[in-house]
C-alpha cells in the first residue's frame, strides 16, 4: 500500500464522485495539491507521522465512516487537522465529531470560499504544530548531546555543533583523539542522534584483534574458509547492516585489511572469507584513531587513498588538558555518580585538590579522570602526579599563545595548592598585583574558594 505523497496538502475523501470531483477542482484552482479517495479504507496506514497536510472527509460513507477515520488518524497523530463534511441532518453527529477532536465541519451545501478558508486555516495550524514538534525534538537532541558531551569550553561547544550537524548526514566520519578522550562516546552520540538510531551500533577495536582473526571478525567467513572454520560466521560489518559500525584504532590495521576496507567503503558491499557472494551493506562507518593518519600515510604506514576516503568528515576531540574549567565540572559529575553507585555521601573538593586537578596534564584524559573521581568518591587519594611534575613541557601542543596560557594556569594552580589563606598571600607569592591575579583567575577558570581577600 503506497504512502500519501508528502507534497500533498489536502487528502479529500468522499464516496460521491461528482462532489469529490467538484471539491477537488475548487482546491486545485486555489493552488493546493490534492489527492482524492472514494473511501477511507486503509487511509490511516497510508499517512506517515508528521505528514504536513490536512484531511477533508465526508462523515457518512460505507465501510469506515468519517468518525471512525477521525479516531484512527488521531490515534497515531492527534495534531492532524481533520475537516468533516456533513449533510443537513448530520449536524448533531458533527457536533459529536468536534468534541472528538475534528478541526471543523462544513454543512452541505457550502460555498467554495468556506471550504478554502477552513483548509487554509487548518494548513496554517498544521505547520505551526509541526514546527513546534520539530523544535521540541531539536531541543531534546541538544539536551541529550550536552548530557553526553559535557563541557562549556569553546572546543567542546564546537564539537557538539559538529556532531549535531553530522548526525543528520549520511556520511562516514573520522574521529581523532588521544587515548581515553571519549572517541566511542562521540561515535555513539552520532549514531543515536541519526536516522539510524533504531539500527545496531557495533563497536570494534581493531588494535585489540589478533592478526589471524581480524579479517574473519570484520568480514565474516564461510565454512571451510580456513582451518577450524566449521560454520558460517557473520562479520561485524554485515552485523551492523542498517546501523553504524565504530572502528577504533584504525591505524593498527594491516595493509591487506586496509585494502578490503577501502573497497567496502567505496562499493558498500562485503564478501565473506571463502565466499563468492557480494552482500550489499547499508551502514555508516565511524573510524577513530589516536595518530595523525596524514603523517602515517606520508610515512607509508597507512594507505593514502583510505585516509582521503575516510577524511571527508573529520572530528577532533580536544584532550582534557585543553579544556580548562571543564575539568572540575567533569570531575564533580563523575565523583557524584560514583558516590551514588557506592551508596556514599557526595564529597566536596578542597582548594588544594582543585588546584591539583587543574594543573595535572591528564595523559589518560577522561578515562583517567573517571578513575580519579572514583577514588575520590571512596575517600581515597586522587592518585595524580604532584602539580609541579606536570609543568616542564608536558602540557601539550598548540600555538605558542595556547602553551603559554596553559603554563601560566599550571603555575597559578600549583601555587594555589600551597594553602594560601588569602588572595593577597597568593598574589604576593606569585609576584602579581591583586587586580592582575583576579583577572588571571577568571581567565583560567580558577576559583580559590578557601582564600578570602583582606582589605588593605
ABEGO torsion letter per residue (X at the ends): XBBBBAABABBBBBABAAAAAAAAAAAAAAGBBBBBBABABGAAAABBBGBABBBBBBABBBEBBAAAAAAAAAAABAABBBBBBBBAAAAAAAAAAAAAGBABBBBOBBBAAAAAAAAAAAAAAAAAAAAAAAAAAAAAAAAAAAAABBEABAAAAAAAAAAAAAAABBBBBBBBBBBGAGAAAAAAAAAAABAAAABBBBBBBAAABBAAAAAAAAAEBBBGABBGBABBBBBAAAAABGBBBBBBGAAABBAAAAAAAAAAAAAGBBBBBGBABBBBBBBBBBBBBABBAAAAAAAGABBAAAAAAAAABBBBBBBAAAAEAAAAAAAAAAAAAAAAAAGBBBBBBBAAAAAAAAABAGAAEAAAAAAAAAAAAAGBBAGBBBAAAAABGAAEBEBAAAAAAAAAAAAAAAAAAAGBABAAAAAAAAGBBAAAAAAAAAAAGBBBAABBBBBX
